[in-house]
Amino acid sequence: MTTARKTAAPKPPAAALAADAHWAATRERLLNRTRPTVRLTICDDHDAKEALAEAHFVRQRAQAAVDRDSEDEAAKATLGEAAAGLAQAQAAFDKASIVLRFQALDRKTYKEFLAAHPPTEDQAEDGYAFNLDTLGPVLIAASSRDGISEEDAAQFLDDWSQAEAEALLNTAFGVQREDRMDLGKG
């Protein structure tokens, strides 16, 4: 697995930081941010998935009843039961699931990976900027927080269904484009 390089940020003059304590604190927070991380949850237990979906529905219906009449004690009791049922269904789903975690690479490493995997002629004609077949396993392995190797990633991509392989690829690529910023009005 490739490790991300972290370069030391240049230090602004101490006088500038002392003159603007707010910027010094903000800068420190910006320098200490972690790159985005996302999770891919895999659950092969159809019954657990259905039970969780049903529990969500029952809880939403019970919440709607309380929202209609917040004084209705029976509705409140039903909501409590529904919440407990949802917690139980979620615990069963979590136990049956496999969670894979992926973290965005630093920008330089990501760009190096893209450059190292140029598209084939056919892929370039189709508008691709990189070779998905060779980059996919590399990116999955490099961004995996769980130690997925390139070999395992390639096997998963070959052996899993089309939809599941695409979900794995989309997760590894998607975290690279994860945006945690909000451009608002000042």
C-alpha positions in Angstrom: 0.0 0.0 0.0 1.3 3.4 -0.9 1.6 5.9 1.9 0.9 9.5 1.4 3.7 12.0 1.7 3.2 14.9 4.0 5.3 17.9 3.3 6.0 20.5 6.0 4.1 23.6 5.4 6.1 26.8 5.4 5.9 28.8 8.7 4.7 32.4 8.3 6.7 35.0 10.2 6.0 34.9 14.0 5.1 38.6 13.9 2.3 38.0 11.3 0.9 35.1 13.4 1.0 37.2 16.6 -0.7 40.1 14.9 -3.6 37.8 13.8 -4.4 35.2 16.5 -7.6 34.2 14.7 -5.7 33.4 11.5 -3.0 31.5 13.5 -5.7 29.3 15.0 -7.5 28.9 11.7 -4.3 28.0 10.0 -3.4 25.4 12.6 -6.8 23.8 12.1 -6.4 23.8 8.3 -3.0 22.2 8.6 -4.3 19.4 10.9 -7.3 18.4 8.8 -7.5 14.8 7.8 -8.4 13.8 4.3 -12.0 12.5 3.7 -12.9 9.0 4.5 -15.9 7.0 3.3 -17.3 3.6 4.1 -18.7 0.9 1.8 -21.0 -1.5 3.6 -21.5 -5.0 2.2 -24.3 -7.1 3.6 -25.0 -10.5 2.0 -27.8 -11.3 4.5 -31.0 -10.4 2.6 -33.1 -11.0 5.7 -31.1 -8.5 7.8 -31.4 -5.9 5.0 -35.1 -6.4 4.7 -35.6 -6.3 8.5 -33.6 -3.1 8.7 -35.7 -1.5 5.9 -38.9 -2.6 7.6 -37.7 -1.2 11.0 -36.9 2.1 9.4 -40.4 2.3 7.9 -42.1 1.3 11.2 -40.1 4.0 13.1 -40.9 6.7 10.5 -44.6 5.8 10.7 -44.5 5.9 14.5 -42.7 9.3 14.4 -45.3 10.7 12.0 -48.0 9.7 14.5 -46.3 11.5 17.3 -45.7 14.5 15.0 -49.5 14.6 14.3 -50.3 14.5 18.0 -47.5 15.0 20.5 -49.8 14.4 23.4 -50.8 10.9 22.3 -49.2 8.6 24.9 -50.0 5.5 22.9 -48.2 7.0 19.9 -45.2 7.8 22.1 -45.1 4.3 23.4 -45.3 2.9 19.8 -42.5 5.2 18.8 -40.3 3.9 21.7 -41.0 0.3 20.6 -40.3 1.2 17.0 -37.0 2.9 18.0 -36.0 -0.2 20.0 -36.9 -2.4 17.1 -34.8 -0.3 14.8 -31.8 -0.5 17.1 -32.1 -4.2 17.2 -32.4 -4.5 13.4 -29.5 -2.2 13.0 -27.4 -4.3 15.3 -28.2 -7.4 13.4 -27.5 -5.7 10.1 -24.1 -4.4 11.4 -23.2 -7.9 12.7 -23.9 -9.4 9.3 -22.1 -6.6 7.3 -18.6 -6.1 6.2 -17.5 -2.4 6.3 -14.6 -1.2 4.1 -13.1 2.2 4.7 -11.4 4.4 2.1 -9.5 7.6 2.5 -8.7 10.2 -0.1 -5.1 10.3 -1.2 -3.2 13.5 -1.2 -3.6 15.4 -4.5 -0.1 14.9 -5.7 -0.2 11.1 -5.2 -3.6 10.8 -6.9 -2.4 12.8 -9.9 0.7 10.6 -10.1 -1.5 7.5 -10.2 -3.7 8.9 -12.9 -0.5 9.8 -15.0 0.9 6.3 -14.4 -2.2 4.7 -15.9 -2.8 6.3 -19.3 -5.8 5.2 -21.3 -5.5 2.7 -24.1 -6.2 4.0 -27.6 -9.8 2.7 -27.4 -10.3 4.2 -24.0 -8.9 7.5 -25.1 -11.3 7.5 -28.1 -14.1 6.9 -25.7 -13.0 10.0 -23.6 -11.3 8.3 -20.7 -8.3 10.1 -19.2 -6.9 7.0 -17.6 -6.9 3.2 -17.8 -9.6 2.1 -15.4 -8.6 -1.5 -15.7 -5.0 -0.9 -14.4 -5.7 2.0 -12.1 -8.8 0.5 -10.4 -6.9 -2.1 -8.3 -4.1 0.3 -7.5 -6.4 3.1 -6.3 -8.5 0.7 -4.3 -5.4 -0.6 -2.5 -3.9 2.8 -2.0 -7.0 4.3 -0.6 -8.1 1.3 1.5 -7.9 1.9 5.3 -8.3 -1.9 5.8 -5.2 -3.1 3.9 -6.8 -4.3 0.7 -3.9 -5.4 -1.6 -3.8 -4.7 -5.3 -4.1 -8.5 -5.9 -7.3 -8.7 -3.7 -8.7 -5.6 -5.3 -8.2 -7.1 -8.8 -9.8 -10.4 -7.7 -12.8 -8.6 -6.2 -13.2 -6.6 -9.4 -13.0 -9.8 -11.5 -15.2 -12.0 -9.3 -17.9 -9.8 -8.0 -21.0 -8.9 -9.9 -20.9 -5.9 -12.2 -22.9 -3.7 -9.8 -20.8 -4.7 -6.8 -17.5 -4.2 -8.7 -18.7 -0.8 -9.8 -19.7 0.1 -6.2 -16.2 -0.8 -5.0 -14.5 1.3 -7.8 -16.9 4.2 -7.3 -16.1 4.3 -3.6 -12.4 4.4 -4.2 -12.7 7.1 -6.9 -15.5 8.9 -5.1 -13.5 9.5 -1.9 -10.9 11.3 -4.0 -13.7 13.8 -5.0 -15.3 14.0 -1.6 -16.1 17.6 -0.8 -16.5 18.7 2.8 -16.6 22.4 2.0 -19.5 24.8 1.8 -19.2 27.8 -0.4 -21.6 30.2 1.1 -22.2 33.9 1.1 -20.0 35.9 3.4 
